[in-house]
Amino acid sequence: MFDLRPDYRAMLLVVDGLAPDGSDPGGGARLDALVAAAEAHSRALLAASLVEELPHIAAWREAYRAFGAKPQRTRNSLEALTRRAEQGLPRVNALTDIYNAISVLHQIPLGGEDFHLYDGAARLTRATGEEPFDTTANGDTVIEHPEPGEVTWCDSAGVTCRRWNWRQGRRTALSDATDTAFFILDALATKP
């Protein structure tokens, strides 16, 4: 990855002891406030600049081009969420809603996985094109394969996230049953 982006850095964080159903006294109001703050932040950013000109998003667009992805067709998670937040962030489950809001507020790609559903260590690698990736298409579960050379997060069972931070797989997705979450925070330097 450092050949593509020598400025790349990541933080991997495991959070244990989560309430399996996402319950937290007063958590619903706090979560709603966090999501509302992210949506307001997105509106303010987009009122001042085109989304592709926001420094962190521009850096990720450049990184996507470096490995052959077309950022206007497959947007990094930060760009996709920033665009969506203007009209309202998607609500998935408490853990996902929290990390999506943090991603927009801090302008950093952030992914979350169920740690207990991982098979071995997480690794960031260039795909061969043979690795399985479980996703949905037209409401059905399907197995796709990344393009050769595509940047992917993987474990021993296959791809957990395609195109660095574009789309997460279903196999390791956070749910209301998750009690140990694994978060990946990606960062690139921005141009002055």
C-alpha positions as CSV (number, residue, x, y, z in Angstrom):
1,M,0.0,0.0,0.0
2,F,2.9,2.3,0.7
3,D,3.9,2.1,-3.0
4,L,0.5,3.6,-3.8
5,R,0.3,6.0,-0.9
6,P,3.4,6.4,1.3
7,D,1.3,8.8,3.4
8,Y,-1.3,6.0,4.3
9,R,-1.9,5.2,7.9
10,A,-4.5,3.2,9.8
11,M,-5.7,2.7,13.3
12,L,-7.2,-0.7,14.2
13,L,-9.3,-0.7,17.3
14,V,-11.2,-3.5,19.1
15,V,-14.0,-2.6,21.5
16,D,-15.1,-5.4,23.8
17,G,-18.1,-5.6,26.2
18,L,-20.7,-3.9,24.0
19,A,-24.3,-4.4,24.9
20,P,-25.4,-7.1,22.4
21,D,-28.6,-5.4,21.5
22,G,-27.1,-1.9,21.2
23,S,-29.1,-0.8,24.2
24,D,-27.8,2.1,26.3
25,P,-30.0,4.1,28.7
26,G,-30.4,7.5,27.1
27,G,-28.4,6.1,24.1
28,G,-31.1,6.7,21.5
29,A,-31.2,10.4,22.2
30,R,-27.4,10.7,22.2
31,L,-27.2,8.7,19.0
32,D,-29.8,10.9,17.3
33,A,-27.9,14.0,18.4
34,L,-24.6,12.5,17.0
35,V,-26.2,11.7,13.7
36,A,-27.9,15.1,13.5
37,A,-24.5,16.8,14.2
38,A,-22.9,14.8,11.4
39,E,-25.7,15.7,9.0
40,A,-25.4,19.4,9.9
41,H,-21.6,19.2,9.4
42,S,-22.0,17.7,6.0
43,R,-24.4,20.4,4.9
44,A,-21.9,23.1,6.1
45,L,-19.0,21.5,4.2
46,L,-21.0,21.1,1.0
47,A,-22.3,24.6,1.2
48,A,-18.7,25.9,1.2
49,S,-17.2,23.4,-1.3
50,L,-17.8,20.8,-3.9
51,V,-17.6,17.3,-2.3
52,E,-14.7,16.2,-4.6
53,E,-12.7,19.3,-3.5
54,L,-13.0,18.5,0.2
55,P,-9.3,17.8,1.2
56,H,-9.8,14.3,2.7
57,I,-12.2,13.2,-0.1
58,A,-9.8,14.5,-2.8
59,A,-7.0,12.5,-1.3
60,W,-9.0,9.3,-1.4
61,R,-10.2,10.0,-4.9
62,E,-6.5,10.2,-5.9
63,A,-5.7,7.0,-4.1
64,Y,-8.6,5.1,-5.8
65,R,-7.3,6.3,-9.2
66,A,-3.8,4.9,-8.3
67,F,-5.1,1.3,-8.1
68,G,-7.4,1.7,-11.1
69,A,-10.8,2.4,-9.5
70,K,-13.0,5.1,-10.8
71,P,-13.9,7.3,-7.9
72,Q,-17.0,8.8,-9.7
73,R,-18.4,5.2,-9.9
74,T,-17.2,3.6,-6.7
75,R,-16.9,6.3,-4.1
76,N,-14.9,5.8,-1.0
77,S,-17.0,5.4,2.2
78,L,-16.2,9.0,3.4
79,E,-17.4,10.6,0.2
80,A,-20.5,8.4,-0.1
81,L,-21.5,9.2,3.5
82,T,-20.7,12.9,3.2
83,R,-22.9,13.1,0.1
84,R,-25.7,11.1,1.8
85,A,-25.5,13.0,5.1
86,E,-26.7,16.2,3.5
87,Q,-30.1,14.6,3.0
88,G,-29.8,12.2,6.0
89,L,-27.5,9.5,7.0
90,P,-28.7,5.9,6.5
91,R,-29.8,4.2,9.8
92,V,-28.5,0.6,10.0
93,N,-28.0,-0.3,13.6
94,A,-26.6,1.6,16.6
95,L,-22.9,0.7,16.1
96,T,-23.0,1.4,12.4
97,D,-24.9,4.6,12.9
98,I,-22.3,5.8,15.4
99,Y,-19.2,5.1,13.2
100,N,-20.9,6.6,10.1
101,A,-21.6,9.8,12.0
102,I,-18.0,9.9,13.4
103,S,-16.7,9.3,9.8
104,V,-18.6,12.4,8.5
105,L,-17.8,14.6,11.5
106,H,-14.1,13.9,11.4
107,Q,-13.8,13.4,7.6
108,I,-12.1,10.0,7.8
109,P,-13.1,6.6,6.4
110,L,-14.2,4.4,9.2
111,G,-15.4,0.8,9.0
112,G,-16.7,-1.5,11.6
113,E,-16.8,-5.3,11.8
114,D,-17.9,-8.0,14.2
115,F,-14.6,-9.1,15.7
116,H,-15.9,-12.6,16.5
117,L,-16.9,-13.2,12.9
118,Y,-13.3,-12.5,11.6
119,D,-11.2,-15.5,10.6
120,G,-7.7,-14.7,11.5
121,A,-5.9,-11.4,11.3
122,A,-7.1,-8.4,9.3
123,R,-4.7,-7.4,6.5
124,L,-4.7,-4.8,3.8
125,T,-3.6,-6.2,0.5
126,R,-3.8,-6.0,-3.3
127,A,-6.2,-8.6,-4.6
128,T,-5.4,-11.5,-6.9
129,G,-9.0,-11.5,-8.1
130,E,-9.7,-15.0,-6.7
131,E,-10.7,-13.9,-3.2
132,P,-14.4,-14.3,-2.3
133,F,-16.5,-11.3,-1.2
134,D,-20.0,-11.8,0.0
135,T,-22.5,-9.1,-0.7
136,T,-26.0,-8.5,-2.0
137,A,-27.2,-7.8,-5.5
138,N,-30.9,-7.2,-6.2
139,G,-31.7,-8.4,-2.7
140,D,-29.9,-11.7,-3.1
141,T,-26.7,-12.8,-1.4
142,V,-24.0,-13.2,-4.0
143,I,-20.2,-13.9,-4.0
144,E,-18.2,-11.5,-6.0
145,H,-14.4,-11.3,-6.6
146,P,-12.4,-8.1,-6.5
147,E,-10.5,-6.9,-9.6
148,P,-6.8,-8.0,-9.7
149,G,-4.7,-5.3,-8.0
150,E,-7.7,-3.8,-6.1
151,V,-6.9,-2.8,-2.6
152,T,-8.9,-4.9,-0.1
153,W,-9.2,-5.7,3.5
154,C,-9.1,-9.4,4.0
155,D,-9.1,-12.2,6.6
156,S,-8.3,-15.8,6.1
157,A,-11.8,-16.5,4.7
158,G,-11.8,-13.8,2.1
159,V,-12.4,-10.1,1.5
160,T,-14.1,-8.1,4.3
161,C,-14.0,-4.7,2.5
162,R,-13.5,-3.9,-1.1
163,R,-11.6,-1.0,-2.7
164,W,-9.8,0.0,0.5
165,N,-12.9,1.4,2.2
166,W,-15.7,1.3,-0.4
167,R,-18.0,-1.6,0.5
168,Q,-18.0,-4.0,3.4
169,G,-19.0,-7.6,3.2
170,R,-22.0,-9.2,4.9
171,R,-20.0,-12.0,6.6
172,T,-18.4,-9.8,9.3
173,A,-21.0,-7.0,9.4
174,L,-21.9,-5.4,12.7
175,S,-25.3,-6.3,14.1
176,D,-27.4,-5.8,17.2
177,A,-25.8,-9.1,18.4
178,T,-22.2,-7.8,18.2
179,D,-20.5,-7.6,21.6
180,T,-17.0,-7.1,20.3
181,A,-16.4,-4.7,17.4
182,F,-13.4,-4.2,15.3
183,F,-12.9,-0.7,13.8
184,I,-10.6,0.3,10.9
185,L,-9.8,4.0,10.6
186,D,-8.0,4.9,7.4
187,A,-6.2,8.2,6.8
188,L,-4.2,9.9,4.0
189,A,-2.4,13.2,4.1
190,T,-4.2,16.1,2.4
191,K,-2.7,18.7,0.1
192,P,-2.2,22.1,1.6
